[in-house]
C-alpha cells in the first residue's frame, strides 16, 4: 500500500517547508545559491535552491511514470492520489501568496504531467490486455 503513495508529495512538502523558513530566511529562499562551479570553458555554473527543487521534482516524476506501467489495483489508488496531489498544488498556487512563484508553478506542471502520463500509460496498457475475437 505504501507504493501507492505519490512521490510528488515530497517536492510539495519540501516547498511548503521552505515557505515556513526552514531553508533560510528572506522573502525568496529559492534564489539561494547551493553551489557554483567554474567550467573549463570559463563559464560559471551555479545551482539555486529553486533549481534543485525542480530537479527533485523531475526525479520523482520519473519514478512516478515508472510506477504507472505496472498493472494492479494499487495503480488505480496511485492515480487517484496523484490527482489529489495535483489538486493540492493547484489550490495552493491559487490561494497562497508564497506559492505564486515560478518554482512552484513548474512543480505543479510536473504534477499535472504525472497525472496525464499515469492515466495515458494505464489506458494504453489496458487496451493491450483486451483480446478481441
ZADRENFI-984263 format. One record per residue (C-alpha): x, y, z; residue in one letter. Coordinates in steps of 0.25 Angstrom, whole numbers, plus 2048, in hexadecimal, padded with zeros to 3 digits. Example, Ala and Ser with C-alpha at 12.3 -4.5 7.8 and 13.67 -1.06 7.14 Angstrom:
BEGIN
8317EE81FA 8377FC81DS 
END
This chain:
BEGIN
800800800X 80C809803X 80F8087F4X 80280F7F0X 80781C7F7X 80A8267ECX 81982A7EDX 8168387E8X 81183B7F6X 81F83C7FAX 8228497F2X 81584F7F6X 81884D805X 827852803X 82185E7FCX 818861808X 82385F812X 82B86980AX 81F87380BX 82087181AX 82E87581AX 83586881CX 83F86B811X 843878815X 83C886817X 83989180EX 82E893804X 8338897F9X 83A87D7FFX 83A8777F1X 8458817EBX 84F87C7F6X 85B8767EEX 85E8687F2X 86B8677EBX 87486D7E0X 87E8667D6X 88786D7CDX 8878657C0X 8928627B7X 88C86B7ACX 88E8777B6X 87F8787B9X 8798767C7X 86E86C7CAX 86686F7D7X 85A8687DCX 85086F7E5X 8478687EFX 83B86A7E5X 8438637DAX 8458587E4X 8378577E7X 8338557D8X 83E84B7D7X 8388437E3X 82A8447DCX 82F83F7CFX 8368337D6X 8298307DDX 8218317D0X 82A8267CAX 82781D7D6X 8188207D5X 81881D7C6X 8208107C8X 81580C7D3X 80A80F7C9X 80E8047C0X 80A7F97CAX 7FC7F47C9X 7F67F17D7X 7EB7F67E0X 7F57FF7E7X 7F78077DAX 7E980C7DAX 7EB8117E8X 7F88177E4X 7F181F7D8X 7E78247E1X 7F18287ECX 7F982F7E1X 7ED8367DCX 7EB83B7EBX 7FA8407EBX 7F88487DFX 7EB84E7E4X 7F28527F1X 7FD8587E8X 7F38607E0X 7EB8657EDX 7F78697F4X 7FC8707E7X 7EF8787E6X 7ED87B7F5X 7FB87C7FCX 8048897F9X 8118817FBX 80D8777F0X 80C8817E5X 81A87E7E1X 8208787D4X 82686D7DCX 8188697E2X 81286A7D4X 81C8617CEX 81A8577D9X 80B8587D7X 80C8557C8X 8158497CBX 80A8447D4X 8008467C8X 80983F7BFX 8098337C9X 7FA8337C9X 7F98337BAX 8048297B8X 7FF8207C2X 7F181F7BCX 7F781F7AEX 8008137B1X 7F580C7B8X 7EB80D7ADX 7F58097A3X 7FA7FD7ABX 7EB7F97AEX 7E87FA79FX 7F37EF79CX 7ED7E67A6X 7DF7E579FX 7DE7DA796X 7D47DB78AX 7CF7CF783X 
END
